[in-house]
Amino acid sequence: MTDVRLLPPGGTPARAPRQVPPGEMTSRTPRHPANDAWEALLTAHASLMREFGAQDVWEDLSMKEYDALYTLSKCPDPIRLSELNRHVLLSQPALSRMVERLAERGLVGRSTDPRDGRGVRLALTADGRAVQRRIGRRHGRSVARAMLAGLTPAELRQLEELCAKLAGTTTRSE
């Protein structure tokens, strides 16, 4: 039997990929399952965040501002800035400045901590809650579309469980 090879456009045969000897690392050689999983998680996160950031759902908020409003919407009682800071990916000074801007816009209210007169507690105002819900409905639909485009409902539950396990929390289904 004759070895027939199709030529790519331009007529030059493609070079066969170089075989990597055992133990030699390349960018395509798995380094360690934990590192590969971490890289895949970060890549998926970055890709989805770019997709969500490009969508026209945020009105006059940034995604980070919406994240702070969303976090406050899940809190039944006002919380301290340090507690909010545990749930958003901002430095404490940057978060303080952002909360100041949200308060000036009437979306976040500040009150004195009754247990510590020096402390301040944060909560959504009625306007803040309305904005969060309005944007949240649109963003939630975007998230559902993006996640269901790549994963089955069973895979979504598995992903939630795995991420909760990594974060040391429990899932809604537990």
C-alpha positions as CSV (number, residue, x, y, z in Angstrom):
1,M,0.0,0.0,0.0
2,T,1.3,3.4,-0.9
3,D,1.6,6.2,1.8
4,V,-0.6,9.0,0.4
5,R,-0.3,12.4,2.2
6,L,-2.5,15.3,1.4
7,L,-0.6,18.6,1.1
8,P,-1.9,21.7,2.9
9,P,-2.5,24.9,0.9
10,G,0.8,26.1,-0.6
11,G,1.9,22.5,-1.3
12,T,4.5,22.1,1.5
13,P,4.1,19.0,3.6
14,A,3.4,19.8,7.3
15,R,6.1,18.7,9.7
16,A,5.2,15.9,12.1
17,P,4.9,17.1,15.7
18,R,8.1,16.6,17.6
19,Q,7.8,13.7,20.0
20,V,8.5,14.8,23.6
21,P,10.8,12.4,25.5
22,P,9.5,11.3,28.9
23,G,10.3,13.8,31.6
24,E,10.8,16.7,29.2
25,M,8.3,19.5,29.8
26,T,6.6,21.6,27.2
27,S,3.7,24.1,27.3
28,R,1.5,21.2,26.2
29,T,2.9,18.6,28.5
30,P,0.8,18.2,31.7
31,R,2.7,19.5,34.6
32,H,0.6,18.3,37.5
33,P,-3.2,17.6,37.6
34,A,-3.7,20.3,40.3
35,N,-1.9,22.9,38.2
36,D,-3.7,21.9,35.1
37,A,-7.1,22.0,36.8
38,W,-6.2,25.4,38.3
39,E,-5.2,26.8,34.9
40,A,-8.4,25.5,33.3
41,L,-10.5,27.0,36.1
42,L,-8.8,30.4,35.7
43,T,-9.0,30.3,31.9
44,A,-12.8,29.5,32.0
45,H,-13.3,32.3,34.6
46,A,-11.4,34.8,32.4
47,S,-13.3,33.8,29.3
48,L,-16.7,34.0,30.9
49,M,-15.9,37.3,32.6
50,R,-14.8,38.8,29.2
51,E,-18.1,37.6,27.7
52,F,-20.2,39.0,30.6
53,G,-18.3,42.3,30.6
54,A,-19.0,42.9,27.0
55,Q,-22.8,42.5,27.4
56,D,-25.0,45.5,27.6
57,V,-26.7,44.7,30.9
58,W,-24.7,46.8,33.5
59,E,-26.4,50.2,32.9
60,D,-24.1,52.7,34.6
61,L,-22.4,50.2,36.9
62,S,-19.2,48.4,36.5
63,M,-19.2,44.6,37.0
64,K,-17.3,45.1,40.3
65,E,-19.9,47.6,41.6
66,Y,-22.6,45.1,40.6
67,D,-20.7,42.4,42.5
68,A,-20.8,44.5,45.7
69,L,-24.5,45.2,45.3
70,Y,-25.2,41.5,44.6
71,T,-23.2,40.5,47.7
72,L,-25.1,43.0,49.9
73,S,-28.4,41.7,48.4
74,K,-27.7,38.2,49.8
75,C,-27.2,39.6,53.4
76,P,-30.3,39.7,55.6
77,D,-28.7,42.3,57.8
78,P,-26.2,45.2,57.3
79,I,-22.6,44.0,57.2
80,R,-19.2,45.6,57.9
81,L,-16.9,46.6,55.1
82,S,-14.4,43.9,56.2
83,E,-17.1,41.2,55.7
84,L,-18.0,42.6,52.2
85,N,-14.3,42.6,51.4
86,R,-14.2,38.8,52.0
87,H,-16.6,38.3,49.1
88,V,-15.3,40.6,46.5
89,L,-12.0,40.7,44.6
90,L,-10.8,44.2,45.5
91,S,-8.3,45.6,48.0
92,Q,-9.8,47.1,51.1
93,P,-8.9,50.7,50.0
94,A,-10.4,50.2,46.5
95,L,-13.5,48.7,48.0
96,S,-13.9,51.6,50.5
97,R,-13.7,54.1,47.6
98,M,-16.2,52.1,45.6
99,V,-18.7,51.9,48.5
100,E,-18.3,55.6,48.9
101,R,-19.3,56.2,45.3
102,L,-22.2,53.7,45.6
103,A,-23.4,55.5,48.8
104,E,-23.1,58.9,47.0
105,R,-25.4,57.5,44.3
106,G,-27.9,56.4,46.9
107,L,-27.4,52.7,46.2
108,V,-25.7,51.7,49.5
109,G,-26.6,53.0,53.0
110,R,-24.2,53.2,55.9
111,S,-25.1,53.0,59.5
112,T,-23.2,52.9,62.8
113,D,-22.6,49.5,64.1
114,P,-24.7,49.2,67.3
115,R,-22.1,46.9,68.9
116,D,-19.1,49.2,68.1
117,G,-19.9,52.8,67.7
118,R,-16.7,53.3,65.6
119,G,-17.7,50.7,63.0
120,V,-20.0,51.2,60.0
121,R,-22.4,48.7,58.6
122,L,-23.5,48.6,54.9
123,A,-26.8,47.6,53.3
124,L,-28.6,48.2,50.1
125,T,-31.0,51.1,49.9
126,A,-34.4,50.6,48.3
127,D,-32.9,52.1,45.1
128,G,-29.8,49.9,45.4
129,R,-32.0,46.8,45.7
130,A,-34.1,47.8,42.7
131,V,-31.0,48.3,40.6
132,Q,-29.4,45.1,41.7
133,R,-32.6,43.1,40.9
134,R,-33.0,44.8,37.5
135,I,-29.4,44.2,36.4
136,G,-29.4,40.8,38.2
137,R,-32.3,39.4,36.1
138,R,-30.5,40.3,32.8
139,H,-27.1,39.1,34.1
140,G,-28.7,35.9,35.5
141,R,-30.1,35.0,32.0
142,S,-26.7,35.6,30.5
143,V,-25.0,33.4,33.0
144,A,-27.6,30.6,32.4
145,R,-27.1,30.8,28.6
146,A,-23.3,30.7,28.9
147,M,-23.2,27.9,31.4
148,L,-25.9,25.7,29.6
149,A,-24.1,26.2,26.3
150,G,-21.2,24.2,27.5
151,L,-22.5,22.0,30.3
152,T,-25.4,19.7,31.0
153,P,-27.5,20.2,34.1
154,A,-25.8,17.2,35.8
155,E,-22.3,18.8,34.9
156,L,-23.5,22.1,36.4
157,R,-24.4,20.4,39.7
158,Q,-21.0,18.6,39.7
159,L,-19.2,21.9,39.0
160,E,-21.1,23.6,41.8
161,E,-20.2,20.8,44.2
162,L,-16.5,20.8,43.2
163,C,-16.2,24.5,43.5
164,A,-18.0,24.5,46.9
165,K,-15.7,21.8,48.1
166,L,-12.6,23.9,47.0
167,A,-14.1,26.9,48.8
168,G,-14.9,25.0,51.9
169,T,-18.6,25.7,51.7
170,T,-21.7,23.6,51.1
171,T,-24.0,23.7,48.1
172,R,-27.7,24.4,48.0
173,S,-28.4,20.8,47.2
174,E,-26.7,19.5,50.4
